[in-house]
Amino acid sequence: MNTTNSMQTKKKNILIPLILGIIVVCICVSPFLIIPAVNDFRANKIVHELTEHPLPPNAKIIEMYSAAGKLVGNGDGMDYFGAILIQSDVGYATVKQNYAASGYFVEKQDGQLIKQTDKKLYFKTGITGDNYYIIYKSKLEENPLFWVFDIRGA
């Protein structure tokens, strides 16, 4: 009987530090998993915001793109970028006027490369013709919490 109790005590003595160790590792690792997910969510919110704005006449959304990271310039900080690629036959002036009061930027898109960032970002859609436009918005987050735990912002 003493042997059984002794073995159970040894198992408990090993199990408790093991569980505590797993908890400590989870606490230490979780910011490196949660913060990047939050940053991606913030970039996706920009795209969602762009898609809620009414499209110009005879326009359709071809593709949506979002990114989080150090996208423009050097130094520390987290950039959030959201864009939609639209196709419209109404012309650049009309498309630009449609978004004039929104705070979004509008430019003609002549290839897959997204030129509005320093990083090499690409649309998947093959762009042919001159009736494609990128509507985009970017934000900078200087709060260290959002880039210290996300290697993309350092």
BELDAUR-V808467 format. One record per residue. N is the residue number from 0. RES is the residue in one small letter. SS is DSSP state (H for helix, E for strand, L for the rest). PHI is phi in degrees with one decimal (none if undefined). Layout:
n=(N,N)
res=(RES,RES)
ss=(SS,SS)
phi=(PHI,PHI)
This chain:
n=(0,1,2,3,4,5,6,7,8,9,10,11,12,13,14,15,16,17,18,19,20,21,22,23,24,25,26,27,28,29,30,31,32,33,34,35,36,37,38,39,40,41,42,43,44,45,46,47,48,49,50,51,52,53,54,55,56,57,58,59,60,61,62,63,64,65,66,67,68,69,70,71,72,73,74,75,76,77,78,79,80,81,82,83,84,85,86,87,88,89,90,91,92,93,94,95,96,97,98,99,100,101,102,103,104,105,106,107,108,109,110,111,112,113,114,115,116,117,118,119,120,121,122,123,124,125,126,127,128,129,130,131,132,133,134,135,136,137,138,139,140,141,142,143,144,145,146,147,148,149,150,151,152,153)
res=(m,n,t,t,n,s,m,q,t,k,k,k,n,i,l,i,p,l,i,l,g,i,i,v,v,c,i,c,v,s,p,f,l,i,i,p,a,v,n,d,f,r,a,n,k,i,v,h,e,l,t,e,h,p,l,p,p,n,a,k,i,i,e,m,y,s,a,a,g,k,l,v,g,n,g,d,g,m,d,y,f,g,a,i,l,i,q,s,d,v,g,y,a,t,v,k,q,n,y,a,a,s,g,y,f,v,e,k,q,d,g,q,l,i,k,q,t,d,k,k,l,y,f,k,t,g,i,t,g,d,n,y,y,i,i,y,k,s,k,l,e,e,n,p,l,f,w,v,f,d,i,r,g,a)
ss=(L,H,H,H,H,H,H,H,H,H,H,H,H,H,H,H,H,H,H,H,H,H,H,H,H,H,H,H,H,H,H,H,H,H,H,H,H,H,H,H,H,H,H,H,H,H,H,H,H,H,H,H,L,L,L,L,L,L,E,E,E,E,E,E,E,E,E,E,E,L,L,L,L,L,L,L,L,E,E,E,E,E,E,E,E,E,E,E,L,L,L,H,H,H,H,H,H,H,L,L,L,L,L,L,E,E,E,E,L,L,L,L,E,E,L,L,L,L,L,L,E,E,L,L,L,L,L,L,L,L,L,E,E,E,E,E,E,E,E,E,E,L,L,L,H,H,H,H,L,L,H,H,H,L)
phi=(none,-62.8,-64.7,-64.1,-63.7,-65.8,-67.2,-65.7,-65.1,-63.7,-63.1,-65.6,-64.9,-84.6,-67.7,-63.6,-63.4,-63.0,-64.1,-62.9,-62.7,-63.1,-63.2,-62.4,-61.9,-61.4,-65.6,-72.0,-85.9,-57.2,-60.9,-75.1,-103.4,-76.2,-61.6,-59.7,-65.6,-64.1,-63.3,-63.0,-60.8,-63.2,-66.4,-65.3,-63.2,-63.7,-61.7,-60.0,-61.2,-63.9,-73.3,-78.7,-72.4,-60.7,-77.5,-64.4,-59.6,55.8,-117.0,-142.5,-78.4,-95.3,-155.8,-122.2,-144.6,-138.8,-151.9,-130.7,151.9,-85.8,-96.9,-135.3,77.7,-117.1,96.7,-96.3,142.6,-115.5,-98.9,-115.8,-132.2,-134.1,-148.0,-124.0,-104.2,-117.8,-121.2,-150.1,-96.3,-83.0,101.1,-60.1,-59.9,-68.5,-63.0,-61.9,-62.9,-60.4,-105.8,-56.6,-90.8,-87.6,87.1,-90.3,-98.4,-128.3,-144.1,-69.1,-115.3,-111.2,-164.0,-77.5,-66.3,-90.7,-85.2,-82.0,-126.3,-79.7,-83.9,-84.4,-112.0,-136.2,-76.9,-79.8,-70.8,-74.4,-104.2,-127.8,102.0,-111.6,-112.2,-108.9,-136.5,-104.0,-113.4,-146.2,-150.5,-134.2,-136.1,-114.9,-111.1,-98.7,-66.6,-57.0,-55.3,-88.3,-124.6,-64.9,-92.2,-129.6,-57.3,-68.1,-98.5,-91.6)
